[in-house]
């Protein structure tokens, strides 16, 4: 009887041991699977200066952090970029600063992490010896009614004593690809134009001069250190909450790219052509010094954003989604 009982106990122990090993194996397999899974992170960047500013990062694709795969997409269409952000599709994006406010006011999915580009818009003219008073009674061509170039130009002219509804007439085109031919054909003597389109036009018509640097004027009017934030980095809140270290590493790579751009113009031009930036290499090399590319983290620039959003709210609340965003829009302060 005792032998039978002992044999039974041995068999029971063996079964339990085997079951335990099986559970441990299953747990180890699950753990290993979780540790080897790669998290896909999407980064969307508009064509133009934002893409130029981080061309090094997009081209070289350095490993940001083990376990993460970062996919970079250059968006050629501003409407597509806006739609994608409003749907909450990208994890990280570079967007016009007013779109950052609009997206936050709609769904609060994104926070502002910093800026890669400050004001790059200029008022140019083919006329000699012009000042702001000479704009009265003139037609000025601009890009996109109600968009950043329009808002900035009108806000600054208004602050400098120009009645933008009576003193000047604004005519609009959809983008710089339409604006440049209008200037070069002589259809207009005055235009609001950004880099690198400005350098493109000046390369073909040396008589087209800049008469007003809108970023410098913004600095003077608003006692601003950097000017107005033009290209804003936004990050999904849940990504930042789950892995702050990863986000910080991405931002560090962005900083490295923006600084590298100024000292490696030749390679920058090559990189931009390879990743699909529409501007050509000679234009990129010529325009980079006037493009105001500079990475500034939000904790050093949130006051600039508050001024910018307040100005836009006074101009038209619809430009920032209907109301001033609260301070939770900022990733850090």
Order of alpha helices (4+ residues) and beta strands (2+ residues): alpha-beta-alpha-alpha-beta-alpha-beta-alpha-beta-beta-beta-alpha-beta-alpha-beta-alpha-beta-alpha-beta-alpha-alpha-alpha-alpha-beta-alpha
